[in-house]
């Protein structure tokens, strides 16, 4: 029997990546082995090493393929675009348990750098100065990957996809509302340090509560 992805008895790099994605989706990165992959492809393990030198190199190819599935929205407000992107990152990476952790522990590839540059540029477009834009990106990165890690660690995928997605969208809408407050403070105060609330002798003195409502929708 010819394995899926192998044509005319010939193995290809694309077939190796496709099979790896199937195994990760089913069992996660931790359970992936070259021997198991060889069984999936009905080849010897040495045949796979013709295309990749190690499991890490294989996962790098896989990660770049997955990151390429995320895409990027070129139109809309900065809030809408980052919310759509964040939701898409969550949808794609939670499909392959353990891949997000691998991404966090390796040098960024060209595909990773492209995604990071686009998100960073959005914060500049929003009006953040360079220092605060970097802080905004760090908070986005931490929250995004934190959600993915919790989904994997606590098996939240046992809930329905719709319920999980609602929770993710709500969380990012709340994060964005807070980010808009910070943006207002930066613009009013003239810089990130001056925008920090004075808590030395009392409550926030930057203008009181903010009641602006953030209402964003995500295309289904």
C-alpha positions, -999 to +999 in steps of 0.1 A: +000+000+000+014+034-010+013+059+019-007+091+015+014+118+000+038+094-017+033+092-055+049+068-079+068+053-050+087+085-045+089+104-012+090+142-012+097+169+013+060+180+010+048+144+018+071+143+049+057+176+062+021+165+054+025+133+073+041+151+102+012+175+105-012+146+106+006+129+134+010+161+154-027+169+150-036+135+163-010+130+191+009+163+196+046+172+192+057+153+222+047+119+208+062+125+174+092+103+165+110+096+133+101+060+136+064+067+139+067+091+109+084+064+089+056+040+097+030+066+086+048+070+053+056+033+049+093+040+044+124+034+065+135+061+090+167+066+069+145+077+039+132+106+060+168+117+068+174+123+032+151+154+035+158+165+071+188+161+093+169+160+126+135+161+143+141+198+150+148+206+114+116+187+105+096+207+130+110+239+116+097+230+082+063+220+097+061+253+118+068+274+087+041+255+068+016+262+097+025+298+101+019+303+064-017+291+069-024+320+092-026+347+066-030+385+071-058+410+067-048+441+049-079+462+055-099+474+085-090+492+117-059+482+136-082+468+163-101+446+138-070+434+121-052+424+152-083+407+166-087+387+134-050+378+134-049+368+170-080+346+166-065+330+135-032+323+153-051+306+181-072+285+157-042+273+137-017+266+165-042+248+188-048+224+159-013+211+164-006+206+201+029+214+212+039+234+181+035+267+198+060+257+225+084+247+198+081+281+182+088+298+215+120+279+219+137+283+186+152+312+167+126+329+145+125+319+108+118+343+080+081+333+082+080+340+119+098+373+114+073+384+088+044+378+111+061+396+140+069+426+118+033+429+107+019+429+142+045+453+154+037+477+126+000+477+136+008+491+170+028+519+153-001+525+130-024+528+160-003+557+173+019+541+199+055+555+202+082+529+195+088+520+231+052+515+240+045+497+207+071+472+218+054+468+252+020+464+234+036+437+212+050+419+242+016+418+259+000+405+227+026+378+223+024+367+260-014+366+260-017+348+226+007+320+235-006+318+270-041+310+256-026+284+233-006+268+262-037+267+284-058+251+257-032+224+253-023+219+290-058+218+304-074+200+274-098+228+267-103+212+233-128+190+249-152+220+249-169+228+216-149+249+191-176+276+192-174+279+230-136+281+230-137+306+202-161+329+220-139+328+251-108+337+229-126+366+212-139+379+245-105+378+260-088+397+231-116+423+230-110+429+267-072+431+261-078+455+233-100+477+254-072+480+280-047+487+252-069+516+240-069+531+275-031+529+275-029+545+241-050+574+253-028+579+283+004+578+261-011+604+238-022+627+266+009+624+287+035+626+259+053+593+265+050+558+281+067+567+314+045+597+320+014+577+311+019+553+340-007+560+368+006+576+400-001+551+428+022+566+454-005+582+475-039+572+462-059+558+433-053+563+396-049+600+388-049+598+350-084+608+345-107+583+362-126+554+347-130+549+310-164+539+297-156+536+260-170+504+247-151+482+223-173+463+199-156+442+173-169+413+153-150+385+137-161+370+103-171+334+107 
